[in-house]
Amino acid sequence: MSDNTAQAYLAEHPRMIGVLFTICVVASQAGNAAAASAGSNPGP
């Protein structure tokens, strides 16, 4: 998907900007939680 197509789609569907932002925030928090749980159990 080229930049012009993405810009046009987001201009026609402004609610998707919030959806994409929410997905990015949730993904970053899930990555931090996975890293924290892996670090708290070091093993034998």
PADO-493699 format. One line per field, with one value per atom (N, C-alpha, C, O): residue number from 0; atom name; z, x, y. Coordinates in pm, whole numbers, plus 50000, padded with zeros to 5 digits. Each point is the difference from the previous one (the first is absolute). Layout:
N
nr: c(NUM, ...)
atom: c(CA, ...)
Z: c(Z, ...)
X: c(X, ...)
Y: c(Y, ...)
END
This chain:
44
nr: c(0, 0, 0, 0, 1, 1, 1, 1, 2, 2, 2, 2, 3, 3, 3, 3, 4, 4, 4, 4, 5, 5, 5, 5, 6, 6, 6, 6, 7, 7, 7, 7, 8, 8, 8, 8, 9, 9, 9, 9, 10, 10, 10, 10, 11, 11, 11, 11, 12, 12, 12, 12, 13, 13, 13, 13, 14, 14, 14, 14, 15, 15, 15, 15, 16, 16, 16, 16, 17, 17, 17, 17, 18, 18, 18, 18, 19, 19, 19, 19, 20, 20, 20, 20, 21, 21, 21, 21, 22, 22, 22, 22, 23, 23, 23, 23, 24, 24, 24, 24, 25, 25, 25, 25, 26, 26, 26, 26, 27, 27, 27, 27, 28, 28, 28, 28, 29, 29, 29, 29, 30, 30, 30, 30, 31, 31, 31, 31, 32, 32, 32, 32, 33, 33, 33, 33, 34, 34, 34, 34, 35, 35, 35, 35, 36, 36, 36, 36, 37, 37, 37, 37, 38, 38, 38, 38, 39, 39, 39, 39, 40, 40, 40, 40, 41, 41, 41, 41, 42, 42, 42, 42, 43, 43, 43, 43)
atom: c(N, CA, C, O, N, CA, C, O, N, CA, C, O, N, CA, C, O, N, CA, C, O, N, CA, C, O, N, CA, C, O, N, CA, C, O, N, CA, C, O, N, CA, C, O, N, CA, C, O, N, CA, C, O, N, CA, C, O, N, CA, C, O, N, CA, C, O, N, CA, C, O, N, CA, C, O, N, CA, C, O, N, CA, C, O, N, CA, C, O, N, CA, C, O, N, CA, C, O, N, CA, C, O, N, CA, C, O, N, CA, C, O, N, CA, C, O, N, CA, C, O, N, CA, C, O, N, CA, C, O, N, CA, C, O, N, CA, C, O, N, CA, C, O, N, CA, C, O, N, CA, C, O, N, CA, C, O, N, CA, C, O, N, CA, C, O, N, CA, C, O, N, CA, C, O, N, CA, C, O, N, CA, C, O, N, CA, C, O, N, CA, C, O, N, CA, C, O)
Z: c(50000, 50000, 50000, 50090, 49812, 49992, 50097, 50056, 49964, 50094, 49958, 50084, 49786, 49953, 50026, 50036, 49946, 50023, 50149, 50036, 50049, 50144, 50045, 50082, 49866, 50036, 49954, 50073, 49809, 49949, 50084, 50031, 50005, 50080, 50137, 50046, 50019, 50132, 49992, 50095, 49794, 49984, 49986, 50047, 49890, 49984, 50126, 50023, 50057, 50121, 50119, 50045, 50007, 50108, 50129, 50081, 49940, 50123, 50002, 50108, 49776, 49994, 50057, 50041, 49962, 50060, 50147, 50051, 50018, 50141, 50022, 50097, 49812, 50011, 49985, 50077, 49825, 49980, 50119, 50039, 50017, 50117, 50118, 50072, 49949, 50111, 49983, 50097, 49780, 49975, 50033, 50057, 49906, 50030, 50150, 50049, 50025, 50145, 50065, 50085, 49877, 50058, 49966, 50086, 49793, 49961, 50080, 50039, 49985, 50076, 50146, 50061, 49996, 50137, 50011, 50098, 49803, 50001, 49991, 50064, 49858, 49991, 50132, 50038, 50031, 50130, 50103, 50081, 49916, 50095, 49975, 50094, 49780, 49968, 50044, 50050, 49932, 50042, 50151, 50052, 50019, 50147, 50055, 50096, 49845, 50051, 49969, 50078, 49810, 49967, 50092, 50033, 50007, 50085, 50146, 50075, 49967, 50141, 50033, 50118, 49782, 50022, 49933, 49887, 50180, 49934, 49973, 49915, 50156, 49976, 50099, 50100, 49873, 50097, 50014, 50078)
X: c(50086, 49914, 50089, 50083, 49901, 50084, 49953, 49890, 50192, 49966, 49875, 49917, 50070, 49883, 49872, 49898, 50106, 49881, 49966, 49883, 50217, 49977, 49946, 49908, 50147, 49952, 49857, 49919, 50050, 49864, 49902, 49890, 50150, 49911, 49974, 49886, 50219, 49984, 49924, 49930, 50082, 49922, 49852, 49915, 50053, 49860, 49945, 49879, 50208, 49958, 50082, 50091, 49878, 50084, 49994, 50092, 49805, 49990, 50110, 50042, 50004, 50104, 50133, 50083, 49939, 50122, 50004, 50103, 49785, 49992, 50014, 50061, 49882, 50010, 50145, 50048, 50022, 50140, 50087, 50091, 49880, 50074, 49976, 50095, 49780, 49968, 50072, 50051, 49952, 50070, 50149, 50059, 50000, 50143, 50024, 50099, 49813, 50017, 49986, 50081, 49818, 49979, 50117, 50045, 50005, 50113, 50125, 50075, 49948, 50119, 49988, 50099, 49781, 49981, 50013, 50054, 49898, 50012, 50146, 50041, 50037, 50143, 50072, 50086, 49880, 50059, 49961, 50083, 49792, 49955, 50070, 50036, 49982, 50070, 50146, 50054, 50008, 50140, 50012, 50096, 49809, 50005, 49980, 50067, 49842, 49976, 50117, 50030, 50037, 50116, 50117, 50079, 49933, 50111, 49980, 50097, 49778, 49977, 50022, 50000, 50017, 50023, 50131, 49998, 50116, 50128, 50036, 50084, 49856, 50028, 50100, 50030, 50023, 50089, 50137, 50082)
Y: c(49882, 50118, 50123, 50017, 50067, 50120, 50106, 49990, 50111, 50106, 50076, 50035, 49991, 50074, 49923, 50059, 49810, 49919, 50000, 50009, 49979, 50001, 50136, 50006, 50100, 50134, 50020, 50056, 49898, 50015, 49919, 50046, 49832, 49915, 50063, 50004, 50044, 50060, 50132, 50037, 50034, 50123, 49968, 50076, 49811, 49961, 49933, 50003, 49937, 49928, 50049, 49930, 50188, 50057, 49919, 50010, 49911, 49919, 49894, 49957, 50000, 49898, 50050, 49920, 50212, 50054, 49963, 49958, 50059, 49963, 49851, 49956, 49965, 49854, 49956, 49917, 50138, 49964, 50043, 49928, 50189, 50046, 49907, 49967, 49991, 49910, 49867, 49944, 50004, 49873, 50014, 49909, 50204, 50021, 50007, 49944, 50122, 50011, 49863, 49964, 49959, 49867, 49909, 49924, 50082, 49916, 50035, 49910, 50218, 50038, 49956, 49961, 50046, 49956, 49848, 49950, 49977, 49855, 49957, 49903, 50169, 49970, 50024, 49921, 50186, 50028, 49895, 49959, 49996, 49899, 49867, 49930, 50035, 49875, 50006, 49902, 50212, 50015, 49995, 49943, 50115, 50000, 49860, 49961, 49963, 49865, 49908, 49909, 50112, 49919, 50032, 49912, 50213, 50040, 49962, 49990, 49987, 49971, 49853, 49964, 49950, 49858, 49960, 49952, 50068, 49979, 49854, 49973, 49935, 49859, 49944, 50064, 49816, 49935, 50064, 49953)
END
